Amino acid sequence: MARLQKPSNYLFFTLPVRRRSTCANNNFCRPTHPIPPSLLQPFSTSATLHQYDLASTASEEPRWKAAPSRMVTRGTPNRIFKGTDQFKVNESPQKLDRILTRVLGEDVDSMLTDEVKWLAVTHKSFDHGRRGFNDRLAYLGRRVIELQASLSMLAGSTTTPEPARPDEFGREPFKHPALTGLAGLTKEKKMIVLNKKRVAQLANKYGLTEVLRWKPKKLNNEESSGIDIVLTQTLFAIVGAISLQKGGEVANRITRERILEPLGLKS
C-alpha cells in the first residue's frame, strides 16, 4: 500500500491586515458639537454635595432628640396600621436625669453626657432605630456585670470543696487560698443571680420603665412583647455607658453596690 508523502513546499495563505485608524483620521472621535468652555474648567466654584451635607447637619437637632432628616421617609406610607402611634415614651430630660440618678446613686450629669444617657435607654424598636440604640452598650455592660458576679461568688463562697480522691501515683492536687471558693462558682448559680426576671424587677424598682424608649409589639400586653428583656438590656447598657465614660473602676463599683448587692450577691 502506497504511503502519502508530504509536499516539499507548504503554501501559506495570509489575509490582508486591516489597519486601525487613529482619531486623527476618524470622524467618530471628533465631537459633533463644540464643548462649552464652562465645562472644561478644572475646578468648580459652586458648593459640593459634601458641603451641603455639613451645612444641613450642623443646623439639625441632636440625634437623641429627633431623627436625622435624611433618614426620614418622605411622603405618606401606603399602609397605616391602627394604633401604631398610640404608645408614648418619655421626652423629658429632667425625668431621665432623676431616674438615672436613682439607678447610679450619684449625679448623672457628672458621669454621662446627654447623648449617652438617651442612647442607654433607647431600644432598637423605637423609631425604627433611627435615633440609635443600646445594643453595643448592653453587650459591654453585660460582660462587666458577669465578671463582677463571678468575682463575688469566688470571694463569698461557703461551698465545701469535694474531698480529694487518693491518687495511685501519690500525686497531690495544687492548693491555694485564692481557690477555696472555686467550688461555688457555677454556671447555674450565676444564671440564678442574673436571671432576666430578677434583673427586670430591679430595673422596674429603680423606675426605668418610666423613661424606657421602645415600642412593644402588642400595646396592650407589654409582658408578651418582651418588657423583661428590654429592661434587662437597658440596665446592662447603663453599666456599659459608665464603663466607657468613667472607666472600669467606677463601673465595677456601681455594679457591686447598685446591682449585685440588691440581687443578694454581696462581695
Disulfide bonds with the S-S distance in Angstrom:
none
